[in-house]
């Protein structure tokens, strides 16, 4: 079914299928980031009632992310990847229409993302494969703790998700043994982010806890793990910006701003981020 859909859609795009998919992924990353900041703003002390609805922002971002997943599905060269992303996007949209679709959507997102990661694993190196496995594990445990009702797993889900985000530099480096001076500059930037988050967290622990809880859904995780995730995200984003690998930047933004994937609005961008990250590394 996906292959037939790809054959129908690609001619309409006149050879620009990957560009269209990249634009859709970029729009999804912007939507998820906007949702993140909208939630933080509304929950900030002194909020004056500016008309920003976190619920609306979440709904819009979910639609945009689901549409992006479908766009990538119908333009990807591998039919198995297309099927996995199509399941993720379609069931993500269905979950907005009926609460009865929430559990099937959670299962579809996990299975679809696992399929995408398994296909990409055939061309990933060992470090990137481990990072992809960690991210898929975070997605599975997160949905089990939230949608699945296994609340006792929530702190584990938070820790695994943050460690997965911390591992994203694995998708940015093309050759770890021979990093250039500019590459080491991005690593130093990540270390600086680690130090800043650690220092701020110790200075104002209440504010740090509130930001991580409302913005990314982190529960029961130590401050060093939060700082490590920030370091990984900054390192990957810096490397992507320096080399103008915009899909890679969108991929790390999706998983970082999604946070702990314990709910479908968080799990959907997290899943798309995994697909984009593994595709970028595998395309090198």
ZIMO-V16456 format. One record per run of one state. SS is the DSSP state (h for helix, s for strand, l for the rest). FROM is the first residue (numbers start at 1). TO is the last residue. Records with the same first field share a line. If there is no record, write none. Layout:
# ZIMO-V16456
SS->FROM-TO, FROM-TO
This chain:
# ZIMO-V16456
l->1-1, 14-16, 43-53, 76-78, 98-98, 121-125, 146-150, 172-175, 179-180, 204-204, 217-222, 243-245, 259-263, 283-284
h->2-13, 17-42, 54-75, 79-97, 99-120, 126-145, 151-171, 176-178, 181-203, 205-216, 223-242, 246-258, 264-282
